[in-house]
Amino acid sequence: MKQLLTLCVVAFGAVPLVAAQETQERLDVPTWFDKCTALSSAPIANEMDTRCMSSAYDYCELGHPPVERRVCIEKLNAHLLAKTKEIAEGLPDQVAGLSGFKKWSYPRRLEEFRNDEFDRDCSQMTEFMCETFNIVVRWSAARELERLSDAPGGSEAE
């Protein structure tokens, strides 16, 4: 009888904990990601963007139950595709005031970006992982070009 009572207390005592976990609000990863990358500024902007990106994907993996992980990553991927498109639309063909390496680099990197000429090796990845990787590569390239061009939202110092 004592064991049955203990079992009931343990079983029913866990119900509120399980219910609380089910109703726990999940972090809006795309919004968090935008706020994190908004904090990125030169000269460490690329490193900060990388950390924001990594943390966002880590949160999708670690902060969600297994059945919600892919959905979280798909939402983040869709968000990054939209952000990449938004950035790309604001990139100028030429940038006045660049000098040295930046002057030489910008048109070449812009052409690579627009022609999607990135060297990707997805041979060791699933199709979904490769798709995610390609989205990350394009967004990162767009952010670097945005900063370099000082397009709206860009923040790289000369």
N, C-alpha and C positions, 0 to 999 in steps of 0.2 A: 504494500500500500504506500509506504514511504517513497519507494522508487517511482511509482505511478504519479504521485503528487509532485515529485521533483521533475519528472518528465513533462507534466502538464504546465508547471510554472515556467520551465525552460521554453517549451513550445509556444505557449501563449505570450510569454514575455518577449519573445522575438518578433511577434506579429507587428507591433508598432515600429520596430526597427526596420523591418522589411517594407512596411507601408511607407515609412519616411524615405527610404532609399528610392522607391518607385516614384514618389512625387517630388523628389529633389529636382530643382531646376538645373538644367544643364547650361553651361557657359555657351554663349553665342560666339563660337570660334571666329567666324569672319569679322564680326565687330571688334572682338578683342584683337585680332590680327591687325586691323586697320589702325587701332589706337596704338598698338605697339610700334608699328612701322612709322607712325606719325612722330614718334620720339626720336627716330633715327636722324642724325645730322652729321655733316662732315666733321672730321675726317674719318670717322668710324662707321659711317652710314651703311656700307655694304655688309660689314660684320654684324651690325645690329639687325639689319634686314634678315640675314641668314639665321640669326638666333630667334627672331620672331617667327620665321617660317618653320624652323625646326620645332619650336615650342608648340606652335599651333597644331602641327601634325602629331606631335607626341601627345598632346591633349586628346586628340581624336582617338588615338590608340589606347592611352592609359586612363583617360577620364570618362570613358563610356563603356557600358557593358558590350560584350562581343557583338551582339546583334545590332548595335547602333554605330559601330565604328566605321563601317564602310559608308553609311549615310552621312556621317560627319565629314569624312574625307571628300565625298562627292560634293557636299555643300561648299567646302573650302575650295575645291577645285573649280567649281562654277564661279565662285566669287573671284578667284584669281584670274580666271579667263576674262571676266567682265572688267576687272581692274586693268589687265594688260591691254585690252581693247581701248579702254578709256585713255590710258597713257599713250598708246600708239597713235591715236587720233590727234594728240596734242604735240607730237614730235615734229619739229621743223626739219626741212631738208638741209638747210644751212644754219650755222650758228655764228653770229658775229661776235667778235671779242675773244674767241678761243685762240690759244697760241701753243706752240710746241707740239708735244705729243697729242694733246687733246684735239688740236686743229686737224692733225693728220688722222687721228683715230675715229673721230665722230662719224664722218661719212661712211667709212668702211664698216663700222659696227652697226650703223643704221641700215646699211644695205644687207648685211648678214641677217639682221633682225627681220627686216621686211621680206626677205626671201626665205626665211626660216632655215638658214644655213648653219645649223648647230651640229657639232660632232657628238652624236649620242650613241651609246652602245647599250642596247637593251637586251642583249643576248642572255643575261643572267636574271632577267626580271619577268614577272607575269605581265600580261597585257595591261592590266589596271595599274600596276606599279610603273610601267613605262609611260603610260598616259600621264600619270601624276608627275613623274620626273620631267616630262616634256613641258608640262604646265609651269612647273617651278622654274625651269631653265628660261622659258620665255618671259615670265614675270620678272625674274632677276635681271635679265638683259634690258627689259623695258625700264625698270627702275634706274639702272645705271645710265641709260641714255637720257632719261628724264632729268637726272641730276646734271649730267654733262651739258645738256642743252639749256638748263635752267628754265625748262618749260614749267607751266603752272604746277606747283607741287614739288618741283625740284629744289634741291637745297645744297648742291655741291659748291663749295667755295672755290674761287679761281686760284 
